[in-house]
């Protein structure tokens, strides 16, 4: 009986090891993004077209408690990898006729927080992704716009969060 249990444990171990190796090999051979390099680290913002952005900011402030300013609302959170540091997400209604979302014809645009934007740009070019512009650098980070296969413009942001902490302390939505 003990011998059967011993063999069963050995078989389970071998099966588990074999399955793990198979999954690992499949993910490498299928070209999935299982590398250690992070690409998107979170949502950096949500932008949408509006007939009256001021009315929308005021409505969300009054009815849902967002702390708003002329740009929308800045949501504050703690970074998972470093909980002592703050991160930010921008929620912004744009004028209905904005051309900021072009060449997309969609009513919204998502901003993703990323790491190593220059390296990511080179990989996106190699992968044939449509690049809309060049990297622009500001005190609060680097930005680049790309298009997804369905025509959605995407804003990539390598953030520098400290200017937001300094400028908007106590004026963010938690």
Secondary structure in CASP SS format (residue, H / E / C, confidence):
PFRMAT SS
TARGET T0000
AUTHOR 0000-0000-0000
METHOD secondary structure of the structure
MODEL  1
X C 1.00
X H 1.00
X H 1.00
X H 1.00
X H 1.00
X H 1.00
X H 1.00
X H 1.00
X H 1.00
X H 1.00
X H 1.00
X H 1.00
X H 1.00
X H 1.00
X H 1.00
X H 1.00
X H 1.00
X H 1.00
X H 1.00
X H 1.00
X H 1.00
X H 1.00
X H 1.00
X H 1.00
X H 1.00
X H 1.00
X H 1.00
X H 1.00
X H 1.00
X C 1.00
X C 1.00
X C 1.00
X C 1.00
X C 1.00
X C 1.00
X C 1.00
X C 1.00
X C 1.00
X C 1.00
X E 1.00
X E 1.00
X E 1.00
X E 1.00
X E 1.00
X E 1.00
X E 1.00
X E 1.00
X E 1.00
X E 1.00
X E 1.00
X C 1.00
X C 1.00
X H 1.00
X H 1.00
X H 1.00
X H 1.00
X H 1.00
X H 1.00
X H 1.00
X H 1.00
X H 1.00
X H 1.00
X H 1.00
X H 1.00
X C 1.00
X C 1.00
X C 1.00
X E 1.00
X E 1.00
X C 1.00
X C 1.00
X E 1.00
X E 1.00
X E 1.00
X E 1.00
X E 1.00
X E 1.00
X E 1.00
X E 1.00
X C 1.00
X C 1.00
X E 1.00
X E 1.00
X E 1.00
X E 1.00
X E 1.00
X E 1.00
X E 1.00
X E 1.00
X E 1.00
X E 1.00
X E 1.00
X E 1.00
X E 1.00
X E 1.00
X C 1.00
X C 1.00
X C 1.00
X C 1.00
X C 1.00
X C 1.00
X C 1.00
X C 1.00
X C 1.00
X C 1.00
X C 1.00
X C 1.00
X E 1.00
X E 1.00
X E 1.00
X E 1.00
X E 1.00
X E 1.00
X E 1.00
X C 1.00
X C 1.00
X H 1.00
X H 1.00
X H 1.00
X H 1.00
X H 1.00
X H 1.00
X H 1.00
X H 1.00
X H 1.00
X H 1.00
X C 1.00
X C 1.00
X C 1.00
X E 1.00
X E 1.00
X C 1.00
X C 1.00
X C 1.00
X C 1.00
X E 1.00
X E 1.00
X E 1.00
X C 1.00
X C 1.00
X E 1.00
X E 1.00
X E 1.00
X E 1.00
X E 1.00
X E 1.00
X E 1.00
X C 1.00
X C 1.00
X C 1.00
X C 1.00
X C 1.00
X E 1.00
X E 1.00
X E 1.00
X E 1.00
X E 1.00
X E 1.00
X E 1.00
X C 1.00
X C 1.00
X H 1.00
X H 1.00
X H 1.00
X H 1.00
X H 1.00
X H 1.00
X H 1.00
X C 1.00
X C 1.00
X C 1.00
X C 1.00
X E 1.00
X C 1.00
END
